[in-house]
Structure formats: C-alpha cells, structure tokens
Amino acid sequence: MASLTHIDAEGSARMVDVSDKAATAREALAEGRVAMAPATLDLILSGNAKKGDVMGVARLAGIMAAKRTHELIPLCHPLMLTKVEVEVVPDPALPGLHVTARAKTTGQTGVEMEALTAVSVACLTIYDMAKAADRGMRIEGIRLLEKSGGASGHFRAEPPTD
C-alpha cells in the first residue's frame, strides 16, 4: 500500500519536499463533462447564451485556473507551467460538453492537479454561464486520464465502465 505523501509521521498535513528531485518534463491530461438538456446545448452552440461565448470563456477560465492551482489547493507547489491547453467539445450523445485539459512543465513535481483544476473550473464556468437556461446540468466524470514524467513514471486511466 502506498503511503500518503502529504501526511507526516504524526499525521499532520505537510508540503512535500521536492528539492532533491530532478527536474524532468512533466505532462498531465484530465477530462470532465457537463451534461445538460439538449435545448441548453443548442443554445450554447448557437451563440445565444445570455452571458456570451460559453465555450470560449470556459477555455480561458480553465487556463487561468491551472496557473493558480497552488492558491486553491493548500499543499500544491507553485509551478512554472510551460503549456496549458483546454478544449471544450460538444457531445450530442451526452448531451453536453466534454472538457479536456493538458498541462506541461519541466520541474520537480507533476502537473496533475493543474490539469484537474483546469477541467473543474472550465466545467464550473459552463454551469455558471448556462444556469439561467438549465439549473439541472450535471458536472461529472472529472478524472486524470494520463500523466508522464517523474519517478512514478507513466499513468494512463482505464476506460470508464459505464
């Protein structure tokens, strides 16, 4: 069983010391979905949402959030991100929007939390911008899809079983 790295021997929360780790290329990919009524998706895609360009604003919000992850998650290290990419894609089968975020850096710790934060805030932004039309939207499926770099190596999530 792996130990929790953010808990010290006495059980107190601590920031992990990464000063002895080598700086390596790190990358993470996360995803999430916002399920909504078909009419809400149509409203967003038509560009007629009252608050404006829902998908564009969500992309920007996700990028901005990734850069501020260390301010939101108490034990995260501030990172010099070299890339954050957020994509918002319509999914008529859901119906709703599928959000992915990729974060990259070269450093001593990974960027999983930055990718997950980007997806979470992008999804929340979609909800905020479209809630006047559909308060029943669901934010779901936020998860890490893949990460590379660092001592723990490569991780790829299993496909969902639903």
NUDREN-765990 format. One record per atom (N, C-alpha, C): residue number from 0; atom name; x negated, y, z negated. Coordinates in steps of 0.05 Angstrom, whole numbers, plus 5000, padded with zeros to 4 digits. Layout:
nr/atom/east/north/up
NUM/CA/X/Y/Z
...
***
This chain:
nr/atom/east/north/up
0/N/4983/4976/5000
0/CA/5000/5000/5000
0/C/4982/5025/5000
1/N/4987/5043/5018
1/CA/4972/5068/5020
1/C/4979/5086/4996
2/N/4959/5101/4987
2/CA/4965/5120/4965
2/C/4974/5146/4976
3/N/4988/5161/4959
3/CA/4997/5188/4967
3/C/4974/5208/4963
4/N/4965/5220/4984
4/CA/4941/5237/4983
4/C/4945/5263/4970
5/N/4970/5272/4967
5/CA/4976/5298/4955
5/C/4982/5296/4925
6/N/4977/5273/4913
6/CA/4981/5268/4885
6/C/4955/5260/4872
7/N/4947/5274/4850
7/CA/4922/5268/4837
7/C/4926/5245/4817
8/N/4905/5237/4803
8/CA/4905/5214/4785
8/C/4925/5218/4763
9/N/4931/5242/4755
9/CA/4950/5248/4734
9/C/4979/5251/4745
10/N/4983/5248/4771
10/CA/5009/5250/4782
10/C/5017/5279/4790
11/N/4999/5297/4789
11/CA/5005/5325/4796
11/C/5000/5330/4826
12/N/5015/5348/4837
12/CA/5012/5355/4866
12/C/4985/5370/4869
13/N/4972/5364/4892
13/CA/4946/5377/4897
13/C/4943/5380/4927
14/N/4927/5399/4935
14/CA/4920/5403/4963
14/C/4896/5385/4968
15/N/4897/5369/4989
15/CA/4875/5351/4996
15/C/4850/5366/5004
16/N/4827/5357/4994
16/CA/4802/5370/5001
16/C/4792/5357/5028
17/N/4792/5373/5049
17/CA/4783/5363/5075
17/C/4755/5373/5083
18/N/4741/5385/5064
18/CA/4716/5398/5070
18/C/4695/5378/5080
19/N/4696/5353/5073
19/CA/4677/5333/5082
19/C/4685/5319/5108
20/N/4709/5325/5118
20/CA/4718/5312/5142
20/C/4706/5325/5167
21/N/4701/5309/5187
21/CA/4690/5320/5212
21/C/4713/5334/5228
22/N/4707/5355/5241
22/CA/4726/5369/5258
22/C/4729/5352/5284
23/N/4753/5344/5289
23/CA/4759/5328/5314
23/C/4783/5340/5328
24/N/4787/5332/5353
24/CA/4811/5340/5367
24/C/4835/5326/5355
25/N/4855/5341/5349
25/CA/4880/5331/5336
25/C/4904/5339/5353
26/N/4923/5321/5356
26/CA/4947/5327/5371
26/C/4970/5312/5359
27/N/4994/5324/5359
27/CA/5018/5311/5349
27/C/5042/5319/5367
28/N/5060/5300/5370
28/CA/5085/5304/5385
28/C/5108/5296/5367
29/N/5128/5313/5365
29/CA/5152/5308/5349
29/C/5177/5313/5366
30/N/5200/5302/5356
30/CA/5225/5306/5371
30/C/5248/5310/5351
31/N/5269/5321/5361
31/CA/5295/5323/5347
31/C/5317/5329/5367
32/N/5341/5327/5357
32/CA/5365/5331/5375
32/C/5385/5348/5360
33/N/5400/5364/5376
33/CA/5423/5378/5365
33/C/5447/5368/5381
34/N/5464/5352/5368
34/CA/5488/5341/5381
34/C/5511/5362/5378
35/N/5526/5365/5399
35/CA/5547/5385/5399
35/C/5570/5377/5417
36/N/5592/5392/5416
36/CA/5614/5387/5434
36/C/5606/5393/5462
37/N/5617/5378/5482
37/CA/5610/5383/5510
37/C/5614/5413/5518
38/N/5635/5425/5508
38/CA/5641/5453/5514
38/C/5619/5471/5504
39/N/5607/5465/5481
39/CA/5585/5481/5470
39/C/5561/5479/5487
40/N/5554/5455/5496
40/CA/5532/5451/5514
40/C/5536/5467/5540
41/N/5560/5465/5551
41/CA/5567/5480/5575
41/C/5563/5511/5571
42/N/5571/5520/5547
42/CA/5569/5549/5541
42/C/5539/5557/5540
43/N/5522/5540/5528
43/CA/5494/5546/5526
43/C/5481/5546/5554
44/N/5488/5525/5569
44/CA/5476/5523/5596
44/C/5485/5545/5615
45/N/5509/5555/5611
45/CA/5519/5577/5628
45/C/5506/5603/5622
46/N/5493/5605/5599
46/CA/5480/5630/5591
46/C/5500/5650/5578
47/N/5523/5640/5570
47/CA/5544/5657/5560
47/C/5547/5657/5529
48/N/5527/5645/5515
48/CA/5529/5645/5486
48/C/5527/5674/5477
49/N/5542/5681/5456
49/CA/5543/5709/5446
49/C/5516/5720/5438
50/N/5499/5703/5428
50/CA/5473/5712/5418
50/C/5451/5712/5439
51/N/5457/5702/5463
51/CA/5437/5704/5485
51/C/5427/5677/5493
52/N/5402/5677/5502
52/CA/5388/5653/5514
52/C/5381/5633/5491
53/N/5399/5615/5485
53/CA/5395/5596/5463
53/C/5370/5580/5466
54/N/5365/5568/5489
54/CA/5342/5550/5493
54/C/5316/5566/5492
55/N/5315/5590/5504
55/CA/5291/5606/5504
55/C/5284/5616/5476
56/N/5304/5625/5462
56/CA/5299/5634/5434
56/C/5290/5611/5417
57/N/5302/5587/5420
57/CA/5295/5564/5404
57/C/5265/5556/5409
58/N/5257/5557/5435
58/CA/5229/5551/5441
58/C/5210/5570/5427
59/N/5216/5596/5428
59/CA/5199/5616/5415
59/C/5199/5612/5385
60/N/5223/5607/5373
60/CA/5224/5603/5344
60/C/5208/5579/5336
61/N/5208/5558/5351
61/CA/5192/5534/5345
61/C/5162/5540/5345
62/N/5154/5555/5365
62/CA/5125/5562/5367
62/C/5117/5579/5344
63/N/5133/5599/5337
63/CA/5127/5616/5315
63/C/5126/5601/5289
64/N/5145/5582/5285
64/CA/5146/5566/5260
64/C/5121/5548/5257
65/N/5112/5536/5279
65/CA/5088/5519/5278
65/C/5065/5535/5267
66/N/5062/5560/5275
66/CA/5040/5577/5267
66/C/5041/5585/5237
67/N/5065/5581/5225
67/CA/5069/5589/5197
67/C/5075/5565/5179
68/N/5069/5541/5188
68/CA/5075/5517/5173
68/C/5063/5518/5145
69/N/5039/5527/5143
69/CA/5026/5528/5116
69/C/5040/5547/5097
70/N/5056/5565/5107
70/CA/5071/5583/5090
70/C/5097/5570/5080
71/N/5106/5550/5095
71/CA/5131/5537/5088
71/C/5128/5511/5073
72/N/5107/5496/5079
72/CA/5102/5470/5066
72/C/5080/5474/5046
73/N/5085/5473/5020
73/CA/5066/5482/5000
73/C/5037/5471/5001
74/N/5033/5447/5009
74/CA/5006/5435/5008
74/C/4993/5433/5035
75/N/5004/5445/5056
75/CA/4992/5444/5082
75/C/4969/5464/5084
76/N/4949/5456/5099
76/CA/4926/5474/5104
76/C/4933/5493/5126
77/N/4924/5518/5125
77/CA/4928/5536/5148
77/C/4909/5527/5170
78/N/4920/5524/5194
78/CA/4905/5514/5217
78/C/4903/5534/5239
79/N/4881/5533/5253
79/CA/4878/5549/5278
79/C/4888/5531/5301
80/N/4914/5535/5307
80/CA/4926/5519/5329
80/C/4915/5529/5356
81/N/4909/5509/5373
81/CA/4899/5516/5399
81/C/4921/5514/5420
82/N/4943/5500/5413
82/CA/4966/5498/5431
82/C/4990/5490/5415
83/N/5013/5503/5421
83/CA/5039/5494/5412
83/C/5057/5497/5436
84/N/5070/5475/5442
84/CA/5089/5474/5465
84/C/5115/5463/5455
85/N/5137/5477/5459
85/CA/5164/5468/5451
85/C/5181/5467/5476
86/N/5194/5444/5480
86/CA/5212/5441/5503
86/C/5240/5435/5492
87/N/5260/5448/5505
87/CA/5288/5444/5498
87/C/5301/5435/5524
88/N/5312/5411/5524
88/CA/5323/5399/5548
88/C/5352/5390/5543
89/N/5370/5397/5561
89/CA/5398/5388/5558
89/C/5400/5358/5560
90/N/5417/5346/5544
90/CA/5422/5317/5545
90/C/5452/5314/5546
91/N/5464/5312/5570
91/CA/5493/5310/5572
91/C/5504/5285/5559
92/N/5488/5264/5557
92/CA/5497/5239/5545
92/C/5501/5242/5515
93/N/5487/5260/5502
93/CA/5488/5264/5473
93/C/5516/5273/5464
94/N/5529/5292/5473
94/CA/5519/5315/5488
94/C/5505/5334/5469
95/N/5485/5348/5480
95/CA/5470/5367/5464
95/C/5443/5373/5476
96/N/5424/5381/5459
96/CA/5398/5389/5468
96/C/5377/5372/5454
97/N/5357/5363/5469
97/CA/5335/5347/5459
97/C/5311/5366/5457
98/N/5298/5367/5434
98/CA/5276/5385/5429
98/C/5251/5369/5424
99/N/5229/5376/5437
99/CA/5203/5364/5431
99/C/5183/5387/5426
100/N/5163/5380/5409
100/CA/5142/5400/5404
100/C/5115/5385/5403
101/N/5096/5397/5416
101/CA/5068/5386/5416
101/C/5050/5408/5403
102/N/5034/5399/5384
102/CA/5015/5418/5372
102/C/4987/5406/5374
103/N/4967/5424/5379
103/CA/4940/5415/5382
103/C/4921/5434/5366
104/N/4899/5422/5357
104/CA/4878/5437/5345
104/C/4852/5420/5345
105/N/4830/5433/5340
105/CA/4806/5418/5333
105/C/4800/5426/5305
106/N/4801/5407/5287
106/CA/4797/5413/5259
106/C/4794/5389/5241
107/N/4796/5394/5215
107/CA/4791/5373/5195
107/C/4816/5360/5185
108/N/4839/5369/5194
108/CA/4864/5356/5186
108/C/4884/5358/5210
109/N/4904/5340/5209
109/CA/4922/5337/5231
109/C/4943/5358/5234
110/N/4958/5357/5256
110/CA/4978/5376/5262
110/C/5007/5365/5263
111/N/5011/5342/5249
111/CA/5037/5330/5249
111/C/5058/5349/5237
112/N/5051/5362/5215
112/CA/5071/5379/5202
112/C/5078/5404/5219
113/N/5058/5413/5235
113/CA/5063/5436/5253
113/C/5083/5428/5275
114/N/5079/5404/5286
114/CA/5098/5394/5307
114/C/5126/5390/5295
115/N/5127/5378/5272
115/CA/5153/5373/5259
115/C/5167/5399/5251
116/N/5152/5418/5242
116/CA/5163/5444/5234
116/C/5174/5458/5259
117/N/5159/5457/5281
117/CA/5168/5470/5306
117/C/5194/5458/5315
118/N/5197/5432/5314
118/CA/5222/5419/5322
118/C/5245/5427/5304
119/N/5239/5426/5278
119/CA/5260/5432/5258
119/C/5271/5460/5261
120/N/5253/5479/5264
120/CA/5262/5507/5266
120/C/5275/5512/5293
121/N/5265/5500/5314
121/CA/5279/5502/5340
121/C/5307/5492/5339
122/N/5311/5469/5326
122/CA/5338/5458/5323
122/C/5356/5476/5306
123/N/5345/5486/5284
123/CA/5360/5505/5267
123/C/5367/5530/5282
124/N/5350/5539/5300
124/CA/5355/5563/5316
124/C/5378/5557/5335
125/N/5378/5534/5348
125/CA/5400/5526/5365
125/C/5427/5527/5350
126/N/5426/5515/5326
126/CA/5450/5515/5310
126/C/5459/5543/5303
127/N/5441/5560/5295
127/CA/5447/5587/5287
127/C/5459/5603/5311
128/N/5448/5599/5334
128/CA/5456/5615/5357
128/C/5483/5605/5369
129/N/5490/5580/5364
129/CA/5515/5569/5375
129/C/5536/5563/5355
130/N/5531/5569/5329
130/CA/5550/5561/5308
130/C/5577/5575/5311
131/N/5578/5598/5323
131/CA/5604/5612/5327
131/C/5623/5595/5344
132/N/5611/5580/5362
132/CA/5627/5563/5381
132/C/5631/5535/5369
133/N/5614/5525/5352
133/CA/5615/5497/5343
133/C/5600/5493/5317
134/N/5615/5495/5295
134/CA/5602/5491/5268
134/C/5598/5461/5263
135/N/5609/5444/5279
135/CA/5606/5415/5275
135/C/5581/5403/5288
136/N/5563/5420/5298
136/CA/5538/5409/5310
136/C/5523/5394/5289
137/N/5507/5374/5299
137/CA/5491/5358/5281
137/C/5462/5359/5290
138/N/5444/5365/5271
138/CA/5416/5363/5276
138/C/5407/5335/5267
139/N/5394/5321/5285
139/CA/5388/5293/5278
139/C/5363/5283/5292
140/N/5353/5261/5282
140/CA/5331/5247/5295
140/C/5304/5261/5294
141/N/5300/5279/5275
141/CA/5274/5293/5274
141/C/5253/5273/5265
142/N/5232/5269/5281
142/CA/5212/5249/5274
142/C/5186/5255/5289
143/N/5165/5244/5279
143/CA/5139/5244/5292
143/C/5139/5222/5313
144/N/5133/5229/5338
144/CA/5132/5209/5359
144/C/5104/5198/5363
145/N/5084/5216/5360
145/CA/5057/5207/5366
145/C/5037/5227/5353
146/N/5015/5216/5344
146/CA/4993/5233/5335
146/C/4967/5220/5342
147/N/4946/5237/5346
147/CA/4920/5226/5352
147/C/4899/5244/5339
148/N/4875/5232/5335
148/CA/4853/5246/5322
148/C/4851/5239/5293
149/N/4827/5244/5282
149/CA/4823/5239/5254
149/C/4817/5211/5247
150/N/4812/5206/5221
150/CA/4803/5180/5212
150/C/4826/5159/5214
151/N/4851/5168/5212
151/CA/4873/5148/5213
151/C/4879/5139/5241
152/N/4867/5152/5261
152/CA/4869/5143/5289
152/C/4896/5150/5302
153/N/4904/5134/5321
153/CA/4927/5139/5337
153/C/4952/5126/5325
154/N/4974/5141/5327
154/CA/5000/5131/5318
154/C/5020/5136/5339
155/N/5037/5116/5345
155/CA/5059/5120/5363
155/C/5084/5107/5350
156/N/5106/5122/5349
156/CA/5130/5113/5336
156/C/5143/5091/5354
157/N/5157/5073/5340
157/CA/5173/5053/5354
157/C/5198/5067/5366
158/N/5208/5057/5388
158/CA/5232/5068/5399
158/C/5255/5065/5378
159/N/5274/5084/5378
159/CA/5296/5082/5359
159/C/5313/5057/5365
160/N/5325/5046/5344
160/CA/5341/5022/5346
160/C/5370/5027/5350
161/N/5379/5053/5351
161/CA/5407/5059/5353
161/C/5418/5056/5380
***
